[in-house]
């Protein structure tokens, strides 16, 4: 039995199986995502979903799904599954599933009478191509397979309806066909490793429903076009590979292509291996550089999410070259912005006030993984420039006050990761003035710079400035944020102090360098543990604070209002764990190990092998939002690395 294995009992229970999703990517922006029974439940689901830069910067569903039919003795058995109007499922192919395994590649085993058919899917790295290998494990008589492609050719956030504009023409190519439904889209090449017969039998399959979109209060019904079907015989023990991509392929090479792609894969045989594989799926390489996608299936590349996720998604899984490639791209973008005001077209939100501070934190993580000399040589110029950019007042929305603290204006637009908005674009949580995590990151960055350049005569003046500011902050931070109840105000502006108990204070307690002493860290940790800690991360608001709502449900407006009112975020556990270690040392091992159990349980829930964007703040802590979120995966990998290091020290 593999780590990610689901038997017949679960698979035929749609109430359970439709809530379990799978994701595969090509590390260049394309992905395949659906449920483990193959029934799409979101408009973003699809067999081949790719970016099309010539159109826009969104993802587009070309091939929504592929229905397989097994024919024996003239009797067809359709293995597909779709939901139609009236909560009607057809053609109910899930009832033939005997097992689903996702240890190495997503593998579904079907049994139809005496036929046992195995289906395996794999994405080709760096190429917009998915391969599906069908192996006839057993059969007692002649067996024929049919494949019906359901085409969408639409933005992943839109829906398709039957229309007269869609082109029905196709071109026969080697072992398949090439077709394109609309101008501006690339041609889709569908080919097989064995020569099939293609039967042109065009139909629109109407009123296909996506229940996850229905739950979210957004449009959820569409029509999909099926141009016909491929048909061919298959022998016992034989494998046939189906390929879908935007370039033709030499069909004789498909078997080797499949085997070459599968060889380097790390089997998902443990919690750590699942997280490691999930981390790699966020890597994006394009003509402009290397990035981390914020999450699937609808997020784009976002500067803050990338920098929070980066150390965990790379250094914690021993992928140093990937960290350097992604951080080097980010460094160039940050330098271009500071020196020339140029906004990177991929790295969104690069001008937000805390981005340079998160970049400094990444340099610190790199220094800890490697050494100070290497960090100074590779990223020292970026760190010095970033601190000078802030201290000199060049940053448009991050200013240094006389007390050493940094202040930002968040009254008109969101400036922190808590960025939910009203319909007019103003922030629902108007965090403004002194933000607790901004100042924690600022203090940590200044102290890290002092560590890296401690013996540098060239930077003697800067060292004096940095030290002067941190000396002030040792007093002003505590005086400004620490209250009589033992926790930190979330933000302070003028005479107003926000009393809401929120998790941003744990970043101050969990930084390598903190203006809080051990006693103060423990005080903050105690409040966070008592009011915010859940098995799935830290709540965004305490149940004892006004406006607490742990359920991220309803229509888009309701979910926007509930985004930061109590739902839990796994990524904050990195800073919670660091704070816990700072306070309790080696005695933290058993507690951190118990905390990870809640996340390991998620490997078979939601998007299997990954972590959702957020979780309800109350039991049963159901995953919501994006099915796979980079910051959560990266930071839990950081906790696992911390846990491993503690074990080594303990021994």
C-alpha positions, 0 to 999 in steps of 0.5 A, a space after each residue: 500500500 502506497 502513501 497516497 492510495 485510495 481504494 474502491 470504497 472511497 472512489 465510488 463514494 462521490 461525496 468523498 472522492 469529489 472533494 479530493 483533487 490532484 495537481 500536476 504542473 510542467 514548471 513553466 505555467 501549465 498544469 493539469 488539475 481535477 478530482 481523483 475520479 476525473 470529474 472536473 468540479 471547478 472551471 479551472 480544472 482541465 487536462 491541459 491548461 496552459 499560459 498563452 502569453 500572446 493572448 494575455 497573462 492568464 491560464 487557458 483550458 484547451 483540453 478539459 477532459 478525455 473520456 475513455 470507453 472500453 468496448 468488449 463483445 460490442 458492449 461499450 463501458 464509458 469510464 468518464 464522469 461529468 456532472 450535469 444539471 439537476 445533480 446528475 452524474 454521467 456516464 458514471 465511470 467512477 463505478 469501474 474504479 478499483 484503485 487510485 494511486 498517486 505515489 509516483 504518477 496519478 494512476 487509476 485502475 479500472 475493472 470492467 468485467 474481465 478487463 483490467 485497465 491501468 491509466 497513468 498521467 504525466 506532464 512533460 517538464 518545461 513543455 505544454 504536453 501531457 501524456 496518458 499511458 493506458 495499459 491493458 493488464 488483463 482481458 479475456 477477449 478482444 478489447 477496443 478503446 475509444 477516446 473522446 476529447 472534451 475541448 474548451 479553448 477558453 480562459 480558465 476563469 471563464 466558461 464556454 457556451 455553444 456557439 457558431 464561432 467555434 471552428 470544427 475543422 481539423 487536420 489529420 496528422 500522424 496517429 492523430 489530429 490537430 485542431 484549433 477552435 478559435 483565432 489567437 489560440 495555439 493548435 492542439 495536437 492530439 496523437 497516440 503511440 499506436 495508429 487509431 481511427 478518428 471518427 468525426 462525430 461533432 457534438 456539444 455536451 451541454 450544461 456541464 456543472 462545476 459544484 465547487 464554483 456553485 459553492 462559491 456563488 459564481 457561474 458554474 455551468 458550461 458547454 464543451 465541444 467534442 469533435 469525435 473520437 479516436 478508436 483502436 484495439 489494445 492487446 493484453 499486456 500492451 500500453 498505448 500512450 495518448 499525447 496532448 500538446 501545442 506542438 506535434 510529437 514523433 509518436 514513436 518517441 512517446 514511450 521513451 519520453 514517458 519513461 525519461 520523464 518518470 525516472 527522476 520523480 521522487 515517489 510520494 512515500 512520506 509527508 516530506 516527499 509529498 511536500 517536496 514534490 508539491 514545492 517543485 510544482 510552483 517553479 516557473 521558468 519563462 523567457 524572463 527568468 525564474 519565479 515561484 507561482 503563488 498557488 494553483 489553480 488561479 494565482 499568479 506570480 506575486 512578490 510577497 508570496 514568492 519571497 515568503 515561500 522561497 526558502 522552504 520551497 528550495 533550500 529546505 529541500 536541498 535545491 540551492 540552484 533553484 533558490 539562486 535562480 529565483 532569487 537572482 531574478 527577483 534581485 534584478 527586478 528589485 534593483 530595476 524598481 529601486 534604480 529606475 522605477 521599473 515594475 517587473 511584468 511578472 513579479 506582481 506587487 514588487 512596490 509593496 512596502 514590505 517586499 524589500 524586507 522579505 527580500 532581506 529575510 531571504 538573504 538571511 535564510 541563504 546565509 544560514 544555509 550557506 555562509 555569510 561570505 557567500 551571501 554577502 558576495 551574491 546579495 550584499 549589494 541588494 541588501 545595502 541598496 534596499 536599506 539605503 532606499 528605505 532610510 533615504 526616503 526613496 521608498 514611496 510608502 515606507 518611511 523611517 520615523 525618528 524612533 527608528 520604526 517604519 510607517 506606511 499608509 494603508 488607508 486607501 489601499 491594502 499594503 500588507 498580506 491581509 489585503 481583502 478589500 471593499 467593493 470600492 477597493 479600499 481595505 477591509 482591514 485598514 492596517 496603517 501607520 506602524 505595522 507590527 510585522 513590517 517593523 519586525 522585518 525591518 529590525 531583523 534586516 538591519 541586524 542581518 546587515 550588521 552581521 554580514 558587514 561587521 568587519 567592512 571598512 567600506 560600509 562603516 558609515 552604513 554600519 553606524 546608521 544601521 546600529 543607531 536605528 536598531 538601538 532606538 528600536 530596542 526601546 521604541 518597538 516594545 513601547 509602541 507594540 507591547 501592551 499590558 495584556 502581554 501581546 503586540 498591537 497589530 498596528 498603531 497609527 497616531 493615538 490609535 492602537 489596534 487591539 485585535 489579536 492577530 497572528 502578525 505579532 508571531 513574526 516579531 517573536 519568530 525572527 532571528 533578530 527580534 527587539 523582544 527579549 525571551 520573556 516578551 517572546 514567551 508572553 506573545 507566544 502564550 497569547 498566540 497559542 491560547 487564542 490563535 493556534 489550530 491544527 492547520 495553522 494560526 487563525 487570522 483573528 482570535 475568537 475573542 476579538 470582535 468580528 470573528 468568523 472562522 468560515 470562508 464560505 459564501 459568494 465572492 463578497 462574503 468570502 472577501 469579508 471573511 478572508 481574515 476574520 478567523 480562517 487559519 494560515 499554515 505558513 505562519 507556523 514557521 514563525 510560531 515554531 521558531 518562536 517556540 524554539 527560541 523560548 523552549 529550546 530542545 524541549 520543543 521537539 515533541 510539541 513541534 512533532 505533534 503540530 505537524 500531524 495536522 498537516 500530514 493528515 491533509 496529504 489525503 485531503 483537499 489537493 492530495 499531497 499539498 496544502 490549501 490556501 487557508 483552513 476554517 478556524 473552527 473544527 473540522 478545519 476544512 481547506 478552502 481557497 486555492 487547492 495548493 498554495 506555495 507559502 504554506 508548502 514552503 513554510 511547512 517544509 521550513 518547519 520540517 527542516 527545523 524539526 530535523 535540525 533539532 533532532 540532530 542537536 538533541 542527539 
